[in-house]
Amino acid sequence: MPARLIRGTEIREQILEEISAEVAQIKRIYGIVPGLVTILVGKNPASISYVTMKVKTANRLGFREIQDNLPESVSQEDLLAHIQKYNQEDSIHGILVQLPLPHHIDEKKVINAIDPDKDVDGFHPINMGRLMIGGSEIKFPPCTPAGIREMIIRAGVETNGAEVVVVGRSTIVGKPIAIMMLQKERGGNATVTVVHTGTKDLASHCRRADILIVAAGVPGLVKPDWIKPGACVVDVGVNKVGEMISEKTGKKVAILKGDVDFDAAKEVAGWITPVPGGVGPMTITMLMKNTLNALKFKMGII
Ligand code: GUN
């Protein structure tokens, strides 16, 4: 039997409706809405597209949204000054600096300059530390890992005691999702293995996985014989493998492929996330949830 699809596009709608209802309630009771600033430096087309979607989603939810677009040539000092300004602005609850940044800017310095209580990406070392401790310490889980966990939970996949194998050790996906699946809490309590470019036999580890989370950035890396029959396969890869003309808009669009050989894998797996339409839409959704939570933490209602 082919795998059940875990569609991020559907789960996104459920979560956005939940957020929307909460925003309306908070607005009614307290007269305040979540405020998000998106800072975009330069004109990287992928970054423009991500930020446009973030702005659209924030507006749809009734957030106050500020778009701060800075030229590629902006100095690090100026960018840091913008962040300081938003750190101090009461109506801004979340600050997002779209990555990557131009080479002349030190990304770490920029992330570290964001007030940890407004760091809705969850990239600040304080929030990474909170994630490591777990439980009520966590304020802002990084958005992609938070989205992955939400998909697994909402699909009804058992994580308690499951063998989870994470392919990739990036700071924004691989490492944090491994920590989250490990924590003794809902959607966690799994036995976690992280494999990476230094691992001797990737396939043998993957074959043990009840839940296989792939964030390697290598199109089609995971073959069907790497998958345990019935396993849940979460494909985080978004690899541009070409371009085509969209039938709907007549414009050039990217052809995207995941890290998993989807057509073959779906015949073996029990659950699988598609690309596009799987993990991708969840990242922005969880950013919105973190921004709402930033306001709730500030108001002491969480
Ligand atoms: N660039 C790619 N993914 C992300 C993300 O989740 N947050 C930010 N700020 N930049 C990104």
Residues whose N, C-alpha, C, O or C-beta is under 5 A from the ligand:
A	BS01	GUN	V97 Q98 L99 P100 D121
